Amino acid sequence: MARDAATFVQADRDLGPAYQRIDAYRVALTANQVNAYQLPMAPAKKTDSRARSWTGGTCQLEALPPDVLAKVVESAIRDRLDLEIFEHQVALEDLDRAELLALPPGAPS
């Protein structure tokens, strides 16, 4: 999944060789969150191939309140975001936007 995400980002904008990898982190739904928010558990479905080696219950991400999920995701992004790189990318997008807006209608790309 992380490789697919990195390929998608790279296709949009070349970030250079240092940023061709995306690290994936589980930020929700964790066992700590299930316990902290006392989320409902259900037995694993026997028809699910992943359940063969699973012991214990399961919980759906949708059980986490949306506002809590939003805060968890925002916090995870802020913890890992390099603001210097982010601001540089925003500046490049601003330049792209200005260039596009300066094109006369019907101009070839």
Backbone hydrogen bonds, N-H to C=O, Kabsch-Sander energy under -0.5 kcal/mol:
donor,donor_aa,acceptor,acceptor_aa,energy
5,A,1,M,-2.3
6,A,2,A,-2.4
7,T,3,R,-2.2
8,F,4,D,-2.2
9,V,5,A,-2.4
10,Q,6,A,-2.7
11,A,7,T,-2.1
12,D,8,F,-1.1
12,D,9,V,-0.6
13,R,9,V,-2.2
15,L,13,R,-0.7
19,Y,16,G,-1.5
20,Q,17,P,-1.0
27,V,25,Y,-0.7
34,V,30,T,-2.3
35,N,31,A,-2.4
36,A,32,N,-3.2
37,Y,33,Q,-2.4
38,Q,35,N,-0.9
39,L,34,V,-2.1
42,A,58,T,-2.2
44,A,56,G,-0.7
48,D,45,K,-1.5
49,S,47,T,-0.5
51,A,48,D,-2.0
52,R,49,S,-0.9
53,S,50,R,-0.6
54,W,51,A,-1.0
58,T,42,A,-3.3
63,A,60,Q,-2.0
64,L,61,L,-2.1
68,V,65,P,-0.5
69,L,65,P,-2.5
70,A,66,P,-2.5
71,K,67,D,-1.8
72,V,68,V,-2.5
73,V,69,L,-2.6
74,E,70,A,-2.6
75,S,71,K,-2.5
76,A,72,V,-2.1
77,I,73,V,-2.3
78,R,74,E,-2.6
79,D,75,S,-2.3
80,R,76,A,-1.1
80,R,77,I,-0.6
81,L,77,I,-1.8
83,L,81,L,-1.0
86,F,82,D,-2.5
87,E,83,L,-2.9
88,H,84,E,-1.9
89,Q,85,I,-2.4
90,V,86,F,-2.3
91,A,87,E,-2.1
92,L,88,H,-2.1
93,E,89,Q,-2.3
94,D,90,V,-2.2
95,L,91,A,-2.0
96,D,92,L,-2.5
97,R,93,E,-2.7
98,A,94,D,-2.4
99,E,95,L,-2.5
100,L,96,D,-2.5
101,L,97,R,-2.5
102,A,98,A,-1.3
103,L,99,E,-0.6
103,L,100,L,-1.0
107,A,104,P,-2.0
